[in-house]
Amino acid sequence: MRVRKTTYATAAMAAAVACMTLAPAAHADGNTVSTDVYKFYPGGGMYTNRTGEIDFTVTTTKNSGGLVDVRGTLSGHNNVQGNALGIKMDFTQPYVVLGDSGRFEIRGQVVLQSCIAKKLPVCGPSATVTFTSVVNFTGPQSPATARSSNTKVFPVYTTP
């Protein structure tokens, strides 16, 4: 019996040592991934009609030291009216512009073009919509903004 007690005591000590070794790893600061989706609605034509939706998705990865990674994605679609007007969307996927004061700036572009038929090589008026989001190294992220190069033909709305 004494041998078994020693064996149990040795096993208990080994388990305690194993738990002590794993404890710091279990409490280590890991990466936190955060995703924000900003929805924009391009208008088209002479009225304030919303012809589709463009989603600007910004994903940040942070740890206890600050920002680790920033990524952006643009996607979108026409609604029924956008299809009827023949609004063509050409996406340039976002790229990161590094700042010098502890912040990252992400930009992406969408070229909107009105056409009678989306596959025709010659189309009507167009606009370049530039999406921008600023992500601070340690602080919060600012909301994304969108600017249209032709606000009379293609205004951009941020509410549905």
Secondary structure, 3 states (H helix, E strand, C coil): CHHHHHHHHHHHHHHHHHHHHHHHHHCCCCCEEEEEEEEEEEECCCCCCECEEEEEEEEEEEECCEEEEEEEEEEEEECHHHHHHCEEEEEEEEEEEECCCCEEEEEEEEEEEECCCCCCCCCCCEEEEEEEEEEECCCCECCCEEEECCCCCCCEECCC
